[in-house]
């Protein structure tokens, strides 16, 4: 039979053990819930076979020939310049149909005289440029093949900041490379190659993207396309922490237009806008900083025809919140002339909704074909 001091010691020991074990068990359970492992392996497997390596060939003139002759007279009579020589470049592309339609960047294939497409299984095809859109830096190619692996478009409006994504491409001639990261920001505007800011609304990601990734895929955990990788924010041409992709909703619209019409069907709302900040909101006596301020309205434009006025604040277009010029352009890039959109505005502290029929740059709803069939 145990003596009394020994019983007291055992009870104290057991109490101390429970005091230490309970928090540890509780912490382990909480940690498991918070950590939330995201499996990207299936997304990677789906993507690598749908992303292709694109090799292009250009004809480059020597600077000496250009300086003295400009090439124009010689080329007029003989068809080519003796000062020309072939130059090769490379990039990536994404197969979007089983019969060989491919989306890539315009700068990957611009002015190319020959395009070679290599699949992940090393099959090679000659690529035909269906059409390009330099403004969005997108191009559509076609190879003659059937039964190809391809990626489905997902709704890039539903992408969330902090969401895990994969960048898939062929950086520095390393085929089928997959890198992971998160969506760092949405609706970014860029100034590339010394130019003024582009008109595009980019997704920003910290997934590693390098030279050769241009035109490759940005996919979500479901293995669906949410963007086309297009640019690196870097002073030396190498990845330095973040890169940019054209949202899939814009890519899908441009791809459809080029395939069906031979050119992009751009829609316009017919207003000049200013981005709001605290000082402008105070100047215009606005209660809220959200939205974009309508500075001017084109008398012949879609907005005027629908009753929008200078001084209105646009908060939503087609149900999508807009707080910047990039977001407005991003929404309009997904629309066509003739589309009807609900535009939510604030006018004199009153919330209104105007139904606007978008127009083309000629002020009509007509769709144009570059090469009518």
Secondary structure, DSSP 8 states (H G I E B T S, - for coil): ---HHHHHHHHHHHHHHHHHHHHHHHHHHHHHHHH-----HHHHHHHHTTEEEEEEEEEEE-HHHHHHT-SHHHHHHHSS-TTEEEEEEEEEEEE-STT-EEEE-HHHHTT-SEEEEE-TTS-EEE-EEEEEETTTTEEEEE-S-SS-----B--GGG--TT-EEEEEE-GGG--SEEEEEEEEEEEE--B-TT--B-S--EEEE-S---TT-TT-EEE-TTS-EEEEEEEE--SSSS--S-EEEEEHHHHHHHHHHHHHHSS----B--EEEEE--HHHHHHTT-S---SEEEEEE-TTSHHHHTT--TT-EEEEETTEE--SHHHHHHHHTT--TT-EEEEEEEETTEEEEEEEE-B-TTSS-----SS--
